[in-house]
């Protein structure tokens, strides 16, 4: 597993924990390079569920424009947002139960 610098390591652990809680992968190892669709067999509902849980956990919004293909994409985006100046407590718009476009 690829390790990120110290502050991001905590983010990495929390992101992996959320993914494991939302969609247990007992027979598959969860790696930063794991493709959400191909390796973890996430469908759109699974992906939205994980994104909503991460948004809630980290108090941020993940825009639709952010490319999220592998687990590491989630970790990198969240780590960058959490370490950005003024990131603490930054929570913006919510979307309804993962249906339709995120706003």
N, C-alpha and C positions, 0 to 999 in steps of 0.2 A: 504494500500500500504506500502511495506517495504521501510524504508528510509535508505539511505546510508550516511556515514559521509559527512561533509560539502562540500569539493571540489567535491566529487562524486555526491552530490545533484544537482549541476549545470549541470553536465554531464547527469544525469538522466533526468532532465527537457528537455534538448536539444534533447536527444535521443527520448523521448516520443513525442516531438513536430515534429521531422522529421517523425516518424512513422505515426502520425496522418495526417500530410500533404500528405504523399505518399499514404496512404490507410485509408481514414476516416472510423471510426468505430462508427458511431453515435448511434447505438443501443447496442453497447457492451462497457463496461468499459475497459480501457487499464491499465493493471496491470503488475508489474514486473514478476508475475507468469503466465502471459498469454502465452500459447503455440502458436508459430507462425502459425503452420499448423492447429492444432485442434481447438483453440479458435478464432484465427483471420482469419482463412481460407486463409493463404498466400500460393500461389503456388511458384514455383521456380523463376518465373519472378518477383513477388512481393518481395521475399526475396532478390534477387540480386539488385533490384531497391533501396530498403532500405539500403542495405550494401553500394552500390555506393554513395548514398546521404550522409551516415554517414562518409564514407571515405573522401569525398570532404569537408564536414563540419568540420571534426576534423583533416584534413590533415594527414591521416595515411592509412595504408593498413591492412585489416582484412584478414589474411591467410585462405585458405580453411580448414586447420586443426583445426581451432577454432570451437568447438562445439557450435552451436547457435540454441537452441531449444526453449528457452523462452526469453521474452523481457529482463529480468534481465541478461541473458548471454551477450547480446549486451552492456548493461550498465556496467557490471563488466569488460568486456574486454577493452572497450574504456576508462573507468575511470583508469584502471591500466596503459594503454599506455600513457594517458595524464599526469599522475602523475609520470611516469618514468623519470629518469634523461635523458636529451637530447631529450625529446619527442617533444619539440616545433619546429614546422616547418618540422617534419620528415614526408616526403611523398615519397613513393616508388612506383614502377610499377603500371600501370593501366591495366585494362582488357577491352576488346571491348564489349560494350553494354550488358554484362551479358551472352553472349553465349559462351559455351565451358568452360573449366576449368579456374579458376582464377589464375593469375600468379603475 
